[in-house]
Amino acid sequence: MRAILWHMTTLKARMTQGNVMPWLTGILLGLVLGVALLIVTNAGAPKANDPVAEGVAVTTDASANEAAQKGNTPATAGVSQGSQGGVSDSSTNGSQETAATVGDPATTTGGEGEQEQGAVAAAASASASTASEASSAAADSTAAAGDAAAGQTLFAGTCGGCHGAQGQGALGPAMTANANTWDLAGFTQALREGKTPDGRELAPTMPRFSEGQLKEQDIANIHAWVKSL
């Protein structure tokens, strides 16, 4: 009898244990599914700090996507807003600075310097031309002031031994060959340097008279007489 009761008690305990285990397993599975559903639901719900547009929460990713579609990334969006607010970016400032330098006196300094140099050169050329004209005028004036009579005497004593006392020519050519057509400057060059006005070298026998031998006035007097031949 005891054995039968023991077997019945053991069988009842096993049956009770078998009924409890599925029940516990169902409860655990229900809890796990509930937690999973809560996590999934909360992941898609808007956060408290998400921006709201027209009553609908907009996540950060959505804002970034919208900005990308408009051609503005988060980095460039701030630049565009700054431009709309009256703040220009660095490229605009560079263009404005470049445009401002066009016609700037600082950029035209070199051109003004060249113009000034050209003006100085022109003035120097004009001055040299004026000096040459003045020299020619002075030579003509000296020639006009030369004393032909005094020049004849000087010529006979200084030049007559080669060119003849009357300039008719002897060892040297006659004065009427070319010398009487030379101006005072060319005549002076022939007597001082032994060169004709056109640069031709005279013979070595032609003396090169120094200032101590013939003064400028003496040459002017001789030239005046030779011009009269």
Backbone as CSV, one residue per row, in Angstrom:
resi,resn,N_x,N_y,N_z,CA_x,CA_y,CA_z,C_x,C_y,C_z
1,MET,0.840,-1.206,0.000,0.000,0.000,0.000,0.870,1.249,0.000
2,ARG,1.860,1.227,0.865,2.770,2.366,0.907,3.462,2.535,-0.445
3,ALA,3.816,1.460,-1.014,4.489,1.557,-2.320,3.573,2.177,-3.366
4,ILE,2.312,1.800,-3.285,1.364,2.363,-4.254,1.199,3.859,-4.036
5,LEU,1.070,4.252,-2.736,0.934,5.676,-2.419,2.180,6.453,-2.859
6,TRP,3.341,5.859,-2.633,4.596,6.557,-3.038,4.645,6.746,-4.528
7,HIS,4.255,5.719,-5.265,4.252,5.829,-6.724,3.229,6.858,-7.186
8,MET,2.092,6.948,-6.561,1.077,7.927,-6.933,1.546,9.345,-6.631
9,THR,2.210,9.506,-5.453,2.730,10.840,-5.091,3.801,11.282,-6.070
10,THR,4.686,10.375,-6.409,5.762,10.708,-7.358,5.195,11.053,-8.721
11,LEU,4.234,10.278,-9.178,3.603,10.561,-10.473,2.916,11.907,-10.470
12,LYS,2.239,12.280,-9.353,1.555,13.582,-9.267,2.548,14.737,-9.298
13,ALA,3.701,14.510,-8.587,4.721,15.571,-8.562,5.293,15.801,-9.952
14,ARG,5.525,14.660,-10.661,6.055,14.812,-12.013,5.060,15.506,-12.931
15,MET,3.770,15.174,-12.777,2.751,15.817,-13.599,2.662,17.321,-13.303
16,THR,2.763,17.625,-11.987,2.720,19.065,-11.611,3.918,19.810,-12.173
17,GLN,5.105,19.168,-12.060,6.313,19.801,-12.576,6.232,19.979,-14.084
18,GLY,5.658,18.980,-14.777,5.525,19.113,-16.232,4.567,20.198,-16.629
19,ASN,3.555,20.459,-15.832,2.610,21.550,-16.148,3.211,22.926,-15.872
20,VAL,4.074,23.048,-14.870,4.663,24.354,-14.494,5.703,24.810,-15.501
21,MET,6.504,23.933,-16.037,7.591,24.319,-16.930,7.071,24.979,-18.211
22,PRO,6.086,24.446,-18.888,5.577,25.166,-20.074,5.002,26.525,-19.713
23,TRP,4.382,26.589,-18.543,3.795,27.877,-18.126,4.870,28.925,-17.911
24,LEU,5.953,28.522,-17.241,7.079,29.466,-17.027,7.732,29.856,-18.349
25,THR,7.847,28.881,-19.219,8.463,29.179,-20.534,7.616,30.165,-21.323
26,GLY,6.312,30.046,-21.252,5.433,30.985,-21.962,5.542,32.396,-21.415
27,ILE,5.632,32.456,-20.061,5.771,33.795,-19.462,7.065,34.460,-19.922
28,LEU,8.191,33.718,-19.922,9.475,34.282,-20.339,9.446,34.729,-21.800
29,LEU,8.876,33.910,-22.636,8.779,34.295,-24.050,7.938,35.557,-24.229
30,GLY,6.855,35.672,-23.459,6.012,36.875,-23.563,6.759,38.122,-23.140
31,LEU,7.558,37.996,-22.073,8.343,39.156,-21.624,9.371,39.576,-22.674
32,VAL,10.044,38.584,-23.231,11.062,38.902,-24.247,10.432,39.591,-25.445
33,LEU,9.295,39.089,-25.926,8.628,39.715,-27.071,8.150,41.123,-26.747
34,GLY,7.647,41.298,-25.534,7.181,42.638,-25.161,8.317,43.650,-25.142
35,VAL,9.456,43.261,-24.555,10.617,44.166,-24.519,11.102,44.498,-25.929
36,ALA,11.132,43.480,-26.799,11.570,43.700,-28.179,10.651,44.675,-28.899
37,LEU,9.321,44.517,-28.685,8.382,45.443,-29.323,8.564,46.868,-28.823
38,LEU,8.800,47.004,-27.518,9.036,48.356,-26.974,10.278,48.999,-27.573
39,ILE,11.348,48.220,-27.723,12.598,48.773,-28.290,12.392,49.226,-29.729
40,VAL,11.707,48.379,-30.508,11.464,48.735,-31.920,10.589,49.966,-32.025
41,THR,9.554,50.024,-31.176,8.635,51.182,-31.213,9.344,52.470,-30.833
42,ASN,10.162,52.429,-29.793,10.881,53.628,-29.343,11.952,54.063,-30.336
43,ALA,12.523,53.116,-31.096,13.559,53.489,-32.075,12.992,54.362,-33.174
44,GLY,11.756,54.129,-33.560,11.158,54.929,-34.625,10.449,56.165,-34.134
45,ALA,10.278,56.329,-32.816,9.566,57.487,-32.281,10.458,58.713,-32.302
46,PRO,9.919,59.948,-32.481,10.720,61.186,-32.482,11.289,61.465,-31.108
47,LYS,12.468,62.050,-31.118,13.115,62.438,-29.876,12.692,63.839,-29.467
48,ALA,12.975,64.165,-28.215,12.544,65.470,-27.693,13.278,66.620,-28.347
49,ASN,14.558,66.411,-28.794,15.355,67.501,-29.360,15.328,67.525,-30.881
50,ASP,14.496,66.660,-31.516,14.393,66.681,-32.968,13.585,67.898,-33.399
51,PRO,13.979,68.569,-34.513,13.190,69.715,-34.995,11.831,69.279,-35.496
52,VAL,10.886,70.168,-35.380,9.515,69.888,-35.788,9.150,70.806,-36.927
53,ALA,8.707,70.241,-38.048,8.292,71.028,-39.203,6.841,70.719,-39.499
54,GLU,5.971,71.737,-39.379,4.543,71.616,-39.646,3.922,70.514,-38.787
55,GLY,4.321,70.449,-37.520,3.732,69.489,-36.597,4.290,68.099,-36.713
56,VAL,5.237,67.835,-37.638,5.812,66.500,-37.834,7.271,66.569,-37.439
57,ALA,7.701,65.660,-36.601,9.097,65.641,-36.148,10.001,65.266,-37.304
58,VAL,11.119,66.008,-37.459,12.089,65.755,-38.510,13.382,65.355,-37.855
59,THR,13.889,64.203,-38.156,15.134,63.737,-37.549,16.317,64.414,-38.214
60,THR,17.473,64.248,-37.577,18.702,64.858,-38.113,19.046,64.299,-39.472
61,ASP,18.846,62.995,-39.662,19.144,62.394,-40.950,18.238,62.951,-42.034
62,ALA,16.962,63.184,-41.696,16.044,63.744,-42.684,16.465,65.151,-43.075
63,SER,16.907,65.958,-42.087,17.362,67.320,-42.392,18.567,67.291,-43.311
64,ALA,19.491,66.371,-43.034,20.679,66.268,-43.871,20.317,65.860,-45.285
65,ASN,19.374,64.915,-45.414,18.962,64.478,-46.746,18.300,65.605,-47.516
66,GLU,17.444,66.363,-46.833,16.768,67.478,-47.505,17.778,68.524,-47.965
67,ALA,18.791,68.818,-47.099,19.818,69.795,-47.476,20.625,69.313,-48.661
68,ALA,20.913,67.992,-48.688,21.681,67.432,-49.800,20.893,67.530,-51.092
69,GLN,19.547,67.309,-51.024,18.729,67.424,-52.225,18.711,68.839,-52.762
70,LYS,18.773,69.814,-51.899,18.776,71.227,-52.327,20.162,71.699,-52.749
71,GLY,21.158,70.819,-52.644,22.504,71.204,-53.033,23.275,71.849,-51.926
72,ASN,22.753,71.804,-50.695,23.427,72.409,-49.558,23.726,71.340,-48.534
73,THR,24.975,71.076,-48.293,25.363,70.198,-47.211,25.336,70.989,-45.927
74,PRO,25.370,70.350,-44.768,25.385,71.120,-43.507,26.519,72.120,-43.451
75,ALA,27.651,71.813,-44.123,28.780,72.758,-44.079,28.512,73.975,-44.929
76,THR,27.821,73.767,-46.097,27.569,74.888,-46.997,26.299,75.622,-46.664
77,ALA,25.423,74.983,-45.911,24.169,75.652,-45.572,24.430,76.899,-44.759
78,GLY,25.384,76.821,-43.845,25.703,77.995,-43.030,26.252,79.124,-43.876
79,VAL,27.058,78.771,-44.913,27.607,79.799,-45.794,26.498,80.469,-46.567
80,SER,25.516,79.658,-47.065,24.424,80.248,-47.828,23.590,81.166,-46.961
81,GLN,23.295,80.705,-45.723,22.520,81.561,-44.835,23.275,82.828,-44.507
82,GLY,24.592,82.713,-44.345,25.384,83.915,-44.071,25.347,84.866,-45.244
83,SER,25.356,84.302,-46.490,25.294,85.158,-47.662,23.965,85.866,-47.736
84,GLN,22.828,85.118,-47.390,21.516,85.755,-47.404,21.413,86.823,-46.340
85,GLY,22.171,86.663,-45.271,22.118,87.646,-44.189,22.987,88.848,-44.440
86,GLY,23.619,88.914,-45.610,24.424,90.087,-45.930,25.903,89.879,-45.717
87,VAL,26.322,88.624,-45.403,27.729,88.342,-45.176,28.248,87.633,-46.401
88,SER,29.254,88.175,-47.086,29.791,87.565,-48.297,30.915,86.642,-47.932
89,ASP,31.112,85.584,-48.760,32.176,84.630,-48.489,33.494,85.157,-49.011
90,SER,34.576,84.341,-48.809,35.918,84.800,-49.151,36.091,84.979,-50.646
91,SER,35.437,84.110,-51.481,35.589,84.254,-52.921,34.980,85.559,-53.404
92,THR,33.827,85.954,-52.813,33.217,87.225,-53.204,34.103,88.391,-52.824
93,ASN,34.670,88.333,-51.613,35.573,89.405,-51.191,36.768,89.507,-52.109
94,GLY,37.322,88.335,-52.541,38.463,88.347,-53.442,38.117,89.014,-54.754
95,SER,36.885,88.722,-55.282,36.476,89.336,-56.533,36.329,90.840,-56.379
96,GLN,35.729,91.263,-55.236,35.554,92.689,-55.007,36.897,93.393,-54.889
97,GLU,37.860,92.760,-54.193,39.183,93.381,-54.062,39.873,93.471,-55.406
98,THR,39.727,92.412,-56.248,40.340,92.439,-57.569,39.723,93.530,-58.417
99,ALA,38.394,93.652,-58.349,37.742,94.697,-59.129,38.147,96.078,-58.642
100,ALA,38.376,96.210,-57.348,38.728,97.526,-56.813,40.099,97.969,-57.265
101,THR,40.986,96.994,-57.613,42.340,97.383,-57.978,42.450,97.836,-59.422
102,VAL,41.385,97.601,-60.228,41.435,98.044,-61.606,41.390,99.570,-61.656
103,GLY,42.385,100.176,-62.303,42.442,101.624,-62.361,42.974,102.263,-61.108
104,ASP,43.385,101.453,-60.135,43.946,101.989,-58.893,45.258,102.689,-59.185
105,PRO,45.486,103.887,-58.662,46.756,104.577,-58.914,47.957,103.732,-58.552
106,ALA,47.796,102.837,-57.535,48.934,102.007,-57.141,49.329,101.049,-58.252
107,THR,48.352,100.612,-59.089,48.665,99.686,-60.166,49.146,100.403,-61.408
108,THR,49.027,101.700,-61.494,49.443,102.448,-62.675,50.706,103.230,-62.429
109,THR,51.396,102.938,-61.312,52.620,103.680,-60.993,53.673,103.451,-62.054
110,GLY,53.805,102.150,-62.496,54.818,101.850,-63.502,54.566,102.620,-64.785
111,GLY,53.279,102.693,-65.237,52.969,103.429,-66.456,53.285,104.908,-66.330
112,GLU,52.968,105.511,-65.180,53.272,106.922,-64.974,54.777,107.140,-64.969
113,GLY,55.526,106.190,-64.369,56.984,106.318,-64.347,57.556,106.294,-65.748
114,GLU,57.015,105.396,-66.609,57.487,105.334,-67.985,57.148,106.623,-68.726
115,GLN,55.962,107.172,-68.474,55.586,108.422,-69.125,56.511,109.558,-68.695
116,GLU,56.838,109.565,-67.375,57.747,110.604,-66.901,59.128,110.451,-67.526
117,GLN,59.619,109.200,-67.633,60.918,108.978,-68.254,60.890,109.414,-69.712
118,GLY,59.769,109.098,-70.410,59.656,109.527,-71.795,59.665,111.044,-71.919
119,ALA,58.977,111.718,-70.960,58.960,113.181,-70.990,60.349,113.745,-70.746
120,VAL,61.091,113.124,-69.795,62.451,113.591,-69.507,63.348,113.397,-70.720
121,ALA,63.213,112.212,-71.387,64.030,111.944,-72.569,63.708,112.940,-73.678
122,ALA,62.413,113.234,-73.846,62.023,114.194,-74.879,62.578,115.582,-74.571
123,ALA,62.521,115.935,-73.286,63.060,117.243,-72.897,64.559,117.307,-73.123
124,ALA,65.269,116.181,-72.801,66.719,116.162,-73.012,67.051,116.264,-74.489
125,SER,66.254,115.554,-75.329,66.487,115.621,-76.772,66.254,117.029,-77.301
126,ALA,65.165,117.646,-76.802,64.883,119.016,-77.230,65.986,119.963,-76.783
127,SER,66.496,119.720,-75.557,67.579,120.567,-75.049,68.838,120.413,-75.887
128,ALA,69.156,119.133,-76.255,70.339,118.893,-77.076,70.188,119.546,-78.439
129,SER,68.971,119.444,-79.012,68.728,120.071,-80.307,68.875,121.594,-80.224
130,THR,68.343,122.130,-79.122,68.467,123.585,-78.936,69.925,123.994,-78.786
131,ALA,70.688,123.163,-78.031,72.105,123.481,-77.840,72.858,123.418,-79.157
132,SER,72.510,122.421,-80.012,73.167,122.298,-81.313,72.847,123.489,-82.198
133,GLU,71.572,123.884,-82.159,71.192,125.044,-82.953,71.899,126.304,-82.453
134,ALA,72.006,126.408,-81.124,72.691,127.574,-80.569,74.163,127.574,-80.956
135,SER,74.779,126.359,-80.961,76.181,126.266,-81.347,76.380,126.673,-82.798
136,SER,75.462,126.211,-83.669,75.545,126.576,-85.081,75.368,128.079,-85.268
137,ALA,74.382,128.615,-84.488,74.151,130.058,-84.587,75.375,130.832,-84.109
138,ALA,76.001,130.310,-83.009,77.195,130.980,-82.500,78.338,130.911,-83.510
139,ALA,78.471,129.756,-84.203,79.521,129.600,-85.204,79.294,130.553,-86.367
140,ASP,78.032,130.622,-86.799,77.720,131.546,-87.886,78.003,132.984,-87.472
141,SER,77.673,133.302,-86.194,77.920,134.654,-85.711,79.415,134.952,-85.678
142,THR,80.204,133.923,-85.234,81.654,134.111,-85.200,82.203,134.273,-86.608
143,ALA,81.651,133.450,-87.529,82.101,133.569,-88.913,81.797,134.948,-89.468
144,ALA,80.606,135.449,-89.139,80.250,136.773,-89.640,81.147,137.853,-89.029
145,ALA,81.600,137.552,-87.756,82.424,138.556,-87.080,83.903,138.453,-87.450
146,GLY,84.267,137.361,-88.221,85.668,137.210,-88.608,86.141,138.363,-89.508
147,ASP,87.420,138.729,-89.335,88.017,139.835,-90.121,88.783,139.219,-91.279
148,ALA,88.244,139.373,-92.484,88.847,138.758,-93.660,90.238,139.321,-93.938
149,ALA,90.421,140.631,-93.742,91.738,141.237,-94.003,92.783,140.667,-93.059
150,ALA,92.443,140.580,-91.752,93.369,139.993,-90.788,93.578,138.524,-91.099
151,GLY,92.549,137.884,-91.603,92.648,136.474,-91.945,93.588,136.246,-93.112
152,GLN,93.622,137.159,-94.085,94.522,137.009,-95.219,95.977,137.053,-94.771
153,THR,96.285,137.965,-93.864,97.656,138.080,-93.348,98.051,136.815,-92.599
154,LEU,97.137,136.336,-91.727,97.418,135.108,-90.972,97.592,133.917,-91.914
155,PHE,96.764,133.819,-92.943,96.845,132.708,-93.872,98.187,132.710,-94.596
156,ALA,98.627,133.899,-95.054,99.889,133.980,-95.791,101.060,133.538,-94.931
157,GLY,101.059,133.897,-93.640,102.170,133.543,-92.772,102.075,132.120,-92.219
158,THR,100.864,131.542,-92.148,100.686,130.231,-91.507,100.433,129.129,-92.524
159,CYS,99.636,129.410,-93.550,99.178,128.374,-94.467,99.732,128.549,-95.895
160,GLY,100.240,129.744,-96.181,100.646,130.042,-97.565,101.764,129.147,-98.071
161,GLY,102.628,128.631,-97.181,103.739,127.801,-97.634,103.273,126.552,-98.372
162,CYS,102.107,126.041,-98.043,101.592,124.841,-98.715,100.456,125.159,-99.677
163,HIS,99.592,126.105,-99.297,98.393,126.375,-100.088,98.537,127.631,-100.957
164,GLY,99.723,128.267,-100.926,99.917,129.500,-101.690,99.470,130.701,-100.894
165,ALA,100.189,131.807,-101.045,99.901,133.002,-100.257,98.498,133.520,-100.518
166,GLN,97.992,133.277,-101.717,96.648,133.726,-102.070,95.630,132.570,-102.052
167,GLY,96.072,131.426,-101.497,95.161,130.289,-101.438,94.967,129.619,-102.758
168,GLN,95.894,129.878,-103.715,95.743,129.340,-105.066,96.195,127.893,-105.178
169,GLY,96.868,127.386,-104.078,97.329,126.008,-104.089,98.791,125.916,-104.448
170,ALA,99.513,124.986,-103.854,100.920,124.715,-104.140,101.157,123.237,-103.833
171,LEU,101.839,122.965,-102.689,101.952,121.561,-102.270,100.588,121.022,-101.826
172,GLY,99.835,121.894,-101.205,98.501,121.530,-100.788,97.463,122.029,-101.774
173,PRO,96.218,121.573,-101.684,95.168,121.982,-102.614,94.789,123.443,-102.441
174,ALA,94.207,124.018,-103.482,93.730,125.392,-103.435,92.526,125.475,-102.493
175,MET,92.383,126.638,-101.881,91.276,126.854,-100.963,89.934,126.866,-101.673
176,THR,89.971,127.120,-102.957,88.719,127.161,-103.711,88.255,125.767,-104.121
177,ALA,89.049,124.725,-103.796,88.638,123.361,-104.146,87.456,122.903,-103.270
178,ASN,87.600,123.051,-101.964,86.532,122.653,-101.040,86.449,123.562,-99.822
179,ALA,87.586,124.058,-99.351,87.649,124.731,-98.059,86.764,125.965,-97.997
180,ASN,86.608,126.665,-99.134,85.804,127.880,-99.083,84.308,127.599,-98.970
181,THR,83.916,126.291,-99.037,82.505,125.937,-98.857,82.214,125.394,-97.456
182,TRP,83.253,125.234,-96.645,83.039,124.685,-95.302,82.539,125.768,-94.362
183,ASP,81.699,125.346,-93.416,81.300,126.301,-92.376,82.423,126.410,-91.357
184,LEU,82.256,127.327,-90.391,83.322,127.585,-89.439,83.645,126.345,-88.605
185,ALA,82.598,125.573,-88.218,82.838,124.374,-87.404,83.666,123.361,-88.181
186,GLY,83.328,123.129,-89.450,84.084,122.183,-90.257,85.496,122.685,-90.543
187,PHE,85.624,123.981,-90.785,86.950,124.566,-91.038,87.826,124.432,-89.798
188,THR,87.243,124.683,-88.631,87.984,124.557,-87.368,88.409,123.113,-87.136
189,GLN,87.530,122.157,-87.455,87.873,120.738,-87.287,89.058,120.365,-88.170
190,ALA,89.101,120.913,-89.398,90.213,120.611,-90.297,91.530,121.136,-89.744
191,LEU,91.506,122.337,-89.158,92.732,122.919,-88.629,93.136,122.308,-87.294
192,ARG,92.179,121.910,-86.455,92.491,121.364,-85.130,92.777,119.854,-85.166
193,GLU,91.977,119.101,-85.915,92.051,117.642,-85.871,92.557,117.010,-87.162
194,GLY,92.658,117.790,-88.243,93.117,117.231,-89.516,92.064,116.373,-90.192
195,LYS,90.780,116.702,-89.968,89.682,115.964,-90.582,88.749,116.929,-91.285
196,THR,88.272,116.525,-92.456,87.303,117.332,-93.177,85.943,117.234,-92.485
197,PRO,85.024,118.127,-92.786,83.698,118.060,-92.152,82.983,116.739,-92.364
198,ASP,83.285,116.037,-93.489,82.643,114.750,-93.726,83.420,113.597,-93.111
199,GLY,84.459,113.893,-92.295,85.182,112.862,-91.569,86.394,112.292,-92.282
200,ARG,86.743,112.798,-93.462,87.904,112.276,-94.185,89.184,112.790,-93.540
201,GLU,90.140,111.842,-93.315,91.407,112.198,-92.674,92.296,112.906,-93.693
202,LEU,92.850,114.067,-93.292,93.761,114.821,-94.152,95.166,114.222,-94.077
203,ALA,96.002,114.588,-94.997,97.367,114.058,-95.069,98.152,114.427,-93.810
204,PRO,99.141,113.598,-93.434,99.939,113.897,-92.238,100.701,115.220,-92.339
205,THR,100.913,115.680,-93.568,101.628,116.950,-93.725,100.771,118.140,-93.310
206,MET,99.479,117.909,-93.187,98.583,118.992,-92.742,98.763,119.183,-91.243
207,PRO,99.208,120.370,-90.804,99.435,120.593,-89.374,98.121,120.558,-88.596
208,ARG,98.216,120.125,-87.330,97.074,120.185,-86.398,97.375,121.317,-85.431
209,PHE,96.716,122.444,-85.661,97.027,123.649,-84.903,96.351,123.611,-83.532
210,SER,97.150,123.901,-82.517,96.631,123.968,-81.152,96.131,125.375,-80.860
211,GLU,95.517,125.533,-79.683,95.016,126.840,-79.256,96.165,127.829,-79.110
212,GLY,97.322,127.336,-78.706,98.474,128.241,-78.565,98.999,128.734,-79.901
213,GLN,98.798,127.933,-80.957,99.272,128.337,-82.280,98.265,129.234,-82.992
214,LEU,96.998,128.870,-82.926,95.934,129.679,-83.529,94.764,129.741,-82.556
215,LYS,94.381,130.927,-82.198,93.227,131.114,-81.323,91.942,130.977,-82.128
216,GLU,90.840,130.877,-81.444,89.545,130.731,-82.108,89.250,131.926,-83.000
217,GLN,89.610,133.102,-82.551,89.378,134.298,-83.360,90.257,134.302,-84.598
218,ASP,91.494,133.789,-84.467,92.378,133.716,-85.634,91.789,132.790,-86.693
219,ILE,91.258,131.638,-86.248,90.636,130.701,-87.201,89.420,131.342,-87.853
220,ALA,88.655,132.108,-87.055,87.479,132.783,-87.621,87.910,133.807,-88.670
221,ASN,88.997,134.497,-88.435,89.478,135.486,-89.409,89.945,134.806,-90.695
222,ILE,90.720,133.690,-90.550,91.185,132.977,-91.741,89.994,132.416,-92.516
223,HIS,89.024,131.883,-91.788,87.849,131.355,-92.448,87.097,132.426,-93.214
224,ALA,87.002,133.620,-92.636,86.308,134.720,-93.311,87.004,135.064,-94.629
225,TRP,88.309,135.019,-94.610,89.028,135.346,-95.856,88.889,134.236,-96.889
226,VAL,89.008,132.951,-96.437,88.883,131.828,-97.365,87.489,131.824,-97.985
227,LYS,86.460,132.165,-97.213,85.093,132.199,-97.739,84.936,133.255,-98.834
228,SER,85.804,134.268,-98.831,85.698,135.353,-99.807,86.338,134.995,-101.149
229,LEU,87.066,133.879,-101.223,87.742,133.497,-102.455,86.759,132.977,-103.497
